[in-house]
Amino acid sequence: MIRLHIFPASLRGTPNPSPFCIKLETVLRLASVPHEIVYATNPAKAPKGKLPFIELEGERIGDSALILERLRERLGIDLDRELSDSERAQSHMIQRMLDERLYWVLVHSRWIEEANWPVVQKGFFGGMPFPLSRIVSAVARRQVRAALHAQGTGRHSAEEIYELGAADLAALAALLGEREFFFANTPSVADAACFAYLVSILGPDLDSPLKEAALRHANLVRHMERMHALYAATRQRRQIALTLAA
């Protein structure tokens, strides 16, 4: 069985604090792939120093994009199997836009936005004793700020950062249109990725221009709600199966 290592749920309103973890778990659920969840809090122990990662046939595989490719190659797990070459290319571009730019806007809205920082600090570090929680969270925030600057997003003003995020969300909304899913009558990996980011933006009680931009697109809100219902339904089926197997 696949062992999926992800963060524990620590931010109310979203299944996982990491959109990468949400995307991968959503794909496994929608594909009805048996898997065991392992909650981890130290990404340094992961094969690439980040979560999620999986254990498959004795191998530890990191990076959600590479994991999905390995699952397709080895086990035939592919939510995109019905897509045309052109649709696969569009799906690839959607995922790269989300992972390489919108992700960093999301990080800014959580870690740098002063109004949101107390909520994030409590959610991620509240389980630590005082004053360790303050010390570790301050160090982590400095590291995130440095990563944002090194990546490039942190070199912009807050207004410019949110403009970039709003443009990405507008592009998603235009591509989705009035369809239930991006490419077919059933969800693809692009839908799982879009859900992961939308629930990360809209779910938590964290206000920002990024959230306001997402709420302006009713079709994206409906997509998130539709995908969330599918995610929850597959979770319920999994819990029933585990109960029966016990």
C-alpha positions as semicolon CSV with decimal commas, in nm:
position;residue;x (nm);y (nm);z (nm)
1;M;0,000;0,000;0,000
2;I;0,111;0,357;-0,069
3;R;0,209;0,553;0,241
4;L;0,142;0,924;0,197
5;H;0,337;1,156;0,427
6;I;0,170;1,496;0,473
7;F;0,142;1,773;0,728
8;P;-0,127;1,738;0,995
9;A;-0,428;1,967;0,958
10;S;-0,319;2,277;1,148
11;L;-0,505;2,562;0,981
12;R;-0,880;2,560;1,033
13;G;-1,083;2,580;0,712
14;T;-0,850;2,380;0,488
15;P;-0,775;2,005;0,486
16;N;-0,402;2,068;0,501
17;P;-0,179;2,377;0,533
18;S;0,004;2,273;0,213
19;P;-0,174;2,292;-0,124
20;F;0,074;2,032;-0,253
21;C;-0,040;1,785;0,012
22;I;-0,406;1,859;-0,064
23;K;-0,353;1,810;-0,438
24;L;-0,183;1,474;-0,400
25;E;-0,428;1,339;-0,145
26;T;-0,719;1,456;-0,362
27;V;-0,580;1,272;-0,665
28;L;-0,539;0,951;-0,465
29;R;-0,891;0,978;-0,329
30;L;-1,053;1,053;-0,665
31;A;-0,861;0,766;-0,825
32;S;-0,976;0,533;-0,541
33;V;-0,616;0,437;-0,467
34;P;-0,569;0,259;-0,131
35;H;-0,325;0,456;0,079
36;E;-0,217;0,511;0,435
37;I;-0,181;0,865;0,571
38;V;0,127;0,938;0,780
39;Y;0,133;1,278;0,948
40;A;0,473;1,443;0,962
41;T;0,589;1,772;1,112
42;N;0,955;1,776;1,009
43;P;1,001;1,817;0,631
44;A;1,377;1,785;0,677
45;K;1,328;1,409;0,709
46;A;1,160;1,389;0,367
47;P;1,366;1,273;0,066
48;K;1,373;1,624;-0,084
49;G;1,334;1,812;0,244
50;K;0,970;1,892;0,167
51;L;0,624;1,742;0,207
52;P;0,440;1,557;0,068
53;F;0,627;1,240;-0,014
54;I;0,521;0,879;-0,057
55;E;0,660;0,537;0,013
56;L;0,603;0,307;-0,283
57;E;0,748;-0,042;-0,315
58;G;1,021;0,044;-0,066
59;E;1,114;0,372;-0,236
60;R;1,062;0,719;-0,090
61;I;0,953;0,965;-0,360
62;G;0,927;1,340;-0,308
63;D;0,770;1,633;-0,500
64;S;0,401;1,609;-0,586
65;A;0,456;1,643;-0,962
66;L;0,718;1,368;-0,969
67;I;0,503;1,150;-0,744
68;L;0,209;1,176;-0,984
69;E;0,437;1,084;-1,275
70;R;0,574;0,778;-1,090
71;L;0,221;0,668;-0,999
72;R;0,121;0,693;-1,365
73;E;0,425;0,500;-1,487
74;R;0,421;0,223;-1,227
75;L;0,057;0,181;-1,130
76;G;-0,135;0,338;-1,417
77;I;-0,290;0,599;-1,185
78;D;-0,381;0,886;-1,416
79;L;-0,679;1,120;-1,378
80;D;-0,578;1,272;-1,712
81;R;-0,595;0,952;-1,917
82;E;-0,898;1,075;-2,117
83;L;-0,744;1,412;-2,200
84;S;-0,617;1,499;-2,547
85;D;-0,256;1,605;-2,596
86;S;-0,369;1,967;-2,609
87;E;-0,567;1,932;-2,287
88;R;-0,274;1,764;-2,114
89;A;-0,058;2,059;-2,216
90;Q;-0,313;2,303;-2,078
91;S;-0,334;2,102;-1,755
92;H;0,044;2,113;-1,726
93;M;0,046;2,491;-1,767
94;I;-0,233;2,539;-1,512
95;Q;-0,043;2,337;-1,255
96;R;0,283;2,523;-1,318
97;M;0,108;2,860;-1,285
98;L;-0,041;2,751;-0,953
99;D;0,274;2,592;-0,813
100;E;0,528;2,844;-0,937
101;R;0,348;3,175;-0,883
102;L;0,010;3,161;-0,709
103;Y;0,172;2,951;-0,437
104;W;0,407;3,235;-0,350
105;V;0,124;3,488;-0,339
106;L;-0,055;3,252;-0,099
107;V;0,260;3,229;0,113
108;H;0,283;3,608;0,127
109;S;-0,083;3,637;0,232
110;R;-0,026;3,396;0,521
111;W;0,322;3,464;0,647
112;I;0,389;3,829;0,563
113;E;0,043;3,988;0,586
114;E;0,053;4,133;0,937
115;A;-0,319;4,086;1,005
116;N;-0,295;3,714;0,923
117;W;0,033;3,630;1,091
118;P;-0,112;3,578;1,444
119;V;-0,356;3,315;1,308
120;V;-0,083;3,136;1,113
121;Q;0,158;3,157;1,405
122;K;-0,096;3,001;1,640
123;G;-0,198;2,733;1,390
124;F;0,154;2,623;1,302
125;F;0,340;2,681;1,628
126;G;0,070;2,700;1,895
127;G;0,143;2,349;2,017
128;M;0,492;2,445;2,129
129;P;0,555;2,570;2,482
130;F;0,619;2,941;2,539
131;P;0,865;3,102;2,470
132;L;0,987;2,834;2,225
133;S;0,681;2,892;2,007
134;R;0,768;3,261;1,965
135;I;1,135;3,193;1,895
136;V;1,078;2,913;1,641
137;S;0,796;3,098;1,465
138;A;1,006;3,414;1,434
139;V;1,293;3,218;1,282
140;A;1,056;3,037;1,043
141;R;0,899;3,365;0,936
142;R;1,240;3,516;0,858
143;Q;1,323;3,207;0,651
144;V;0,995;3,236;0,458
145;R;1,057;3,605;0,396
146;A;1,405;3,523;0,265
147;A;1,265;3,249;0,040
148;L;1,007;3,489;-0,102
149;H;1,281;3,740;-0,178
150;A;1,509;3,479;-0,336
151;Q;1,225;3,346;-0,552
152;G;1,141;3,700;-0,665
153;T;0,786;3,753;-0,542
154;G;0,910;3,910;-0,220
155;R;1,088;4,184;-0,417
156;H;0,751;4,334;-0,516
157;S;0,524;4,558;-0,314
158;A;0,224;4,395;-0,146
159;E;-0,004;4,561;-0,400
160;E;0,197;4,421;-0,690
161;I;0,204;4,072;-0,536
162;Y;-0,173;4,063;-0,504
163;E;-0,213;4,196;-0,858
164;L;-0,015;3,895;-0,980
165;G;-0,234;3,659;-0,778
166;A;-0,552;3,823;-0,905
167;A;-0,433;3,780;-1,265
168;D;-0,374;3,408;-1,206
169;L;-0,720;3,363;-1,057
170;A;-0,878;3,554;-1,346
171;A;-0,700;3,324;-1,591
172;L;-0,831;3,017;-1,406
173;A;-1,184;3,155;-1,408
174;A;-1,166;3,227;-1,783
175;L;-1,039;2,876;-1,858
176;L;-1,305;2,709;-1,645
177;G;-1,595;2,914;-1,776
178;E;-1,930;2,758;-1,690
179;R;-1,806;2,400;-1,698
180;E;-1,810;2,187;-1,385
181;F;-1,452;2,073;-1,445
182;F;-1,173;2,203;-1,665
183;F;-1,163;1,939;-1,938
184;A;-1,425;1,666;-1,901
185;N;-1,725;1,547;-1,703
186;T;-1,494;1,415;-1,431
187;P;-1,211;1,586;-1,243
188;S;-0,858;1,589;-1,379
189;V;-0,531;1,667;-1,201
190;A;-0,584;2,032;-1,294
191;D;-0,911;2,025;-1,098
192;A;-0,737;1,869;-0,798
193;A;-0,465;2,135;-0,813
194;C;-0,716;2,418;-0,853
195;F;-0,917;2,287;-0,557
196;A;-0,602;2,267;-0,345
197;Y;-0,528;2,635;-0,398
198;L;-0,884;2,764;-0,382
199;V;-0,959;2,587;-0,053
200;S;-0,626;2,717;0,079
201;I;-0,725;3,073;-0,014
202;L;-1,096;3,070;0,065
203;G;-1,118;2,820;0,350
204;P;-0,916;2,965;0,639
205;D;-1,032;3,272;0,829
206;L;-0,760;3,483;0,673
207;D;-0,857;3,797;0,485
208;S;-0,644;3,943;0,208
209;P;-0,676;4,095;-0,140
210;L;-0,603;3,744;-0,271
211;K;-0,914;3,608;-0,104
212;E;-1,117;3,905;-0,227
213;A;-0,995;3,836;-0,582
214;A;-1,100;3,470;-0,559
215;L;-1,445;3,560;-0,430
216;R;-1,505;3,779;-0,734
217;H;-1,517;3,464;-0,952
218;A;-1,838;3,276;-0,873
219;N;-1,739;2,988;-1,100
220;L;-1,420;2,931;-0,901
221;V;-1,614;2,932;-0,575
222;R;-1,857;2,677;-0,718
223;H;-1,564;2,466;-0,841
224;M;-1,409;2,464;-0,495
225;E;-1,740;2,366;-0,334
226;R;-1,796;2,091;-0,593
227;M;-1,447;1,949;-0,545
228;H;-1,470;1,978;-0,168
229;A;-1,787;1,768;-0,174
230;L;-1,609;1,500;-0,380
231;Y;-1,307;1,514;-0,147
232;A;-1,529;1,475;0,160
233;A;-1,730;1,192;0,003
234;T;-1,418;0,993;-0,080
235;R;-1,290;1,050;0,273
236;Q;-1,611;0,910;0,417
237;R;-1,589;0,602;0,193
238;R;-1,226;0,552;0,299
239;Q;-1,317;0,572;0,669
240;I;-1,594;0,315;0,620
241;A;-1,355;0,081;0,438
242;L;-1,095;0,113;0,713
243;T;-1,361;0,041;0,976
244;L;-1,476;-0,271;0,795
245;A;-1,117;-0,389;0,752
246;A;-1,038;-0,346;1,123
